[in-house]
Amino acid sequence: MEKYLYITLFAPLLGSLIAALFAAQKKMLFTGIITSILIGISFLSSVILLNYIDGDTILHVKMMDWISAGNIDIPFGFVVDQVSVIMMVTVTLVSTVVHVYSIGYMEHDKSFNRFFSYLSAFVFSMLILVMSDNFAGLFIGWEGVGLCSWLLIGFWYHKHSASWAANEAFIMNRIADLGMLMGLFLIYWKVGSLQYDIVFANIVNLDVTTLTWIGVFLFIGAMGKSAQFPLHTWLADAMEGPTPVSALIHAATMVTAGVYLVIRAGEIYALIPEVGYVIASLGAFVAVFAASMALVNRDLKRIIAYSTLSQLGYMFVAAGLGAYWIALFHLMTHAFFKSLLFLGAGNVMHAMNDELDIKKMGGLYDSMKATAILMTLASIALAGIYPFAGFFSKDKILEVAFNHEAYLLWFALFIGAALTAFYSFRLVMLVFFGEKVHKKLGFHPHEVQPFVIYALTPLALLAIVAGFFEHSFHAFVTDLLKDYEFTLDHSIALILIFATSAVALSGIGFAVYKYSRGGFSESWEKKGIYKLLINQYYIPKFYELTIQKPLYNLSKFAWQKIDLKIVDATVDMIARVLYGTGDTARKIQSGNLSSMLRWMVAGVAILLVLAIFIRPMV
Amino acid sequence: MNHILTLIVFFPIVAGIFAFLVHPKSVRVFGISVATIEFILSIILWLGFDANTSGIQFVEYIPLISQFGMSYYLGVDGISLFLVILSTFMTMVALIAVSIKTDIKNLVIAVLFLETTMVGVFLSLDIILFYLFWEASLVPMLYIIGAWGSERRIYAAIKFFLYTFAGSVLMLVGILYMGYLFYEATGMWSFAITDWYQMALPFGTQLWLFGAFFLAFAIKVPMFPFHTWLPYAHGQAPTIGSVILAAVLLKMGTYGFVRFSLPLFPDASIYFMIPIAIIAVIMVIYAAMVAYAQEDMKQVIAYSSISHMGIIILGTFAMNAEGITGSIFLMISHGIVSGALFMLVGVIYDRRHTKMMSQFGGLASVMPTFATIYGIMLMASVGLPLTIGFVGEFLSLMGFYRIDWVITLFAGTGIILGALYMLTLYKRSFFGEVTNEENRSLKDLNGKELSALIPLVILVVLLGVYPKPILGPIDLSVKKMIQTMDNKVVTKEAKDLIYKANSIGGGE
């Protein structure tokens, strides 16, 4: 079985390297095909592993040593267990679809080969992240996906906004990574190892304060990758990257790495429920906060990005409250329907010549039926309507919140569900139905090639049926993860399900009703609340004014005032004083006999005084 | 193999003397050949090196002035081995990449002389010998900066020379006093470092001696606030000067801390640990911010060197095997990465005769190979895992975490600020549209540049993925050194700290 592990892991790397060989050359179709095939192979072998893993058998290999110094010993070790195999299958499945899709999407891009090289490198890093058997290995993947994300957001590097967004994402993630590193250090110095199995076997011996710090540090790391408040601004800006990237990295996989970390470190978080509760609260806040920004935005991709943020909030609520398997389940179903939604958006963008303003679209259903149907399916799944995938996973999270008697969190998620339904269908209505604004603007939309649509069908299928695997999924992953005990009365649970479904349906209904009648009037755009939301609560502006600019000014100050005017000037001054003294003293050596005699007398006098009064070493 | 160290130390200088006879047209090839042979010699040394012994190997000992205990005493252990290889390797690569045409003969000779002094510093076990090489290394560098530098080269060269020279004088006083103390204690003179390791000093004396050595090392590193010679030296030096300066010369200072300050004055080192760590943190943050404010590409890298040296200092003063091993590894990796970055700046300077970032933009589309290699080095510089930069940084920070987590947290901001200035540099120079017409026709890397840079790229990845061959011997020698320290500390606080720094678990 080990060979399947290595195939899963290294097939994407091989693909990436092959494509990299031709990175600087003109488009070659085969780089796209070969990377897709290799990712497909990776997917198949992870499916084989999925079948192989059960309650008693997991796969744990040590490939080779990496870092060892002092007492620390970090290997390249990989583990395929119930959690990582789920992640592997999800990641490789979505990646395969995205690769195939990209062959069509990037058709006319001159850096076609480079794109596939980066994309496969990303998959490799993500697999390292989920398959490592220790925290340091996870950190390799963690930084690796960060690098690939930087490369891919800034893929069209000639655009200022793209390279800016890439840097923003990287730097913001680095802030969080520092927290994560601190967590790693603390774990090491308390346990003496970074291997998951050793750490989890020994954490019960640690005191609560230490555990709390570990939990906090690791979660800071998770906040960066999963773009939780206040490190969330990079995700929306990351939409500058090509759309397949947004689908794969910024919706389905990389941004869920933070959730994965919390699930993986569940044994730590289970011992510190207070930290878990804080995580859940932040998650619930982000769920509503991000959804509110999605309500008004006009940018097709940004709306979906905010929706991703919001759904990540849902996952953190589940993970924070200890319902790890539910968090993982939502992570998986979300990966399917959200990447579908993004890839659909990519089709729309192509049809609209990269126009992103949904107010300029409308009525696209007539020109691109397949995409419209797929995106509507994905939106229904996202809204959480029975029997679509989102219903099963999202409803469970609300139940968990209620079960935990965290009614405020539940209420936030409940509101979030209504908002989600509304903004999803606002998008669908504005893009595919209603008045054909794009006609007036001179667009001639057309459907994408059939193979692109076919590539999307697996995702669509899963968005519909994935929910029905709930019980087998539960049985499978709770072999490893702590199960979550529902103490909720069955009838109450049923009421909750109805309530949530009702609120989601009414959200959809309201959006359909409103936008089939021309939507909200322009006067709304004058209101304060609209301005607040469209400007993302002025947070990016706030960061710019309070962090970015002051930091730059302070840096300038440090260089021009402190370094040059104080530190260096002091050094030069000392040199000048020495030189000046010498220059002055030089006059003593004038060659004038009488003045030199005078100096000699003075010197003799000083020597005599010294000889009389100072007598060392007697 | 009996005299391989002597061979390694003196081969370049002897070859350098012969270089006077070589025709100027072929002197470049001559220089590269000598440097290559020297590099091969150092690799042979590595192959012959027993990686399972922590002690000093290949010892050569010839008394010179025996009545004063001065001797010709060379030896190598895990700590110095890789610094020697780094010196020979970077000299070779820098000579391959050299693009200077004027007075090339003198340049090659100066570089070969410099190589001898660098290798000599790392291999000397007699401290007088060490001091000779230490000071002698200033002369060729003074000449390189002063003769082939830019407009303000004389100012920069003299500043570099006088500043570092002034710092070393106090060290000489310290050395002599230490020798006298040894004489008082044992009745005979010795300047052999291995003899000194055996001698425990009273706490008060340690403080003074530590101080005397500190200034010399601190200026060389350079530590804040003694760093201002460095930006001038880098700003004015020709590419080869910057490469060797950043890659090797700075490491002499940190090597000095590891080889002398820590094992000779363990109590004082521990006593000053926190103040020095705070200076290190200031170096990391302050230099990173100053780097961020720069307009000149080369100055960014110069200041980033200071920032990285801060992490090295921090790791060295962690007093545990993780931190010290990490800091020595970081010396190696920083040598390779900063050397490569200076070389890359040299590449663009040769083409455009400017280093100002505002003059560039969009280079990624004009010079894709250059941009790729620059990108790899940049990622190594910001310490991405699986590049060489990560290993040392991770271990250094991890080591110091045991001592104080708040200081580590602040020093850790270096990874954020490092990303900030490096990515800003990259964005301004490589991304965007080509705005300056002069950049549109720039040629990508040529064969000569590639042959210098590709080995560096390979090393950056190879040692990032598999650092063990280097980490292993370093770690062994470092553990022995910590044992030495533990044996000779005189204060209980220091003893406790060494114990705490090297043990897992327990309360804070």
Interface residues (C-beta under 8 A of the other chain):
Chain A: A23 A24 M64 D65 W66 I67 S68 A69 G70 N71 I72 A136 F139 I140 E143 G144 L147 W150 G154 Y157 H158 H160 S163 W164 A166 N167 F170 I171 R174 I175 D177 L178 L181 M182 L184 F185 L186 Y188 W189 K190 V191 G192 L551 Y552 L554 S555 K556 A558 W559 Q560 I562 D563 V567 D568 T570 V571 A575
Chain B: K159 L162 Y163 F224 P225 H227 T228 W229 Y286 M289 V290 Y292 A293 Q294 N320 A321 E322 G323 T325 G326 F329 G362 A364 S365 P368 T369 T372 M379 V382 L384 P385 L386 F390 V391 F394 L395 L397 M398 G399 Y401 R402 W405 T408 L409 G412 T413 I415 I416 A419 L420 L423 T424 K427 F430 F431 G432 E433 V465 Y466 P467 K468 L471 G472 I474 D475 K479 N502 I504 G505
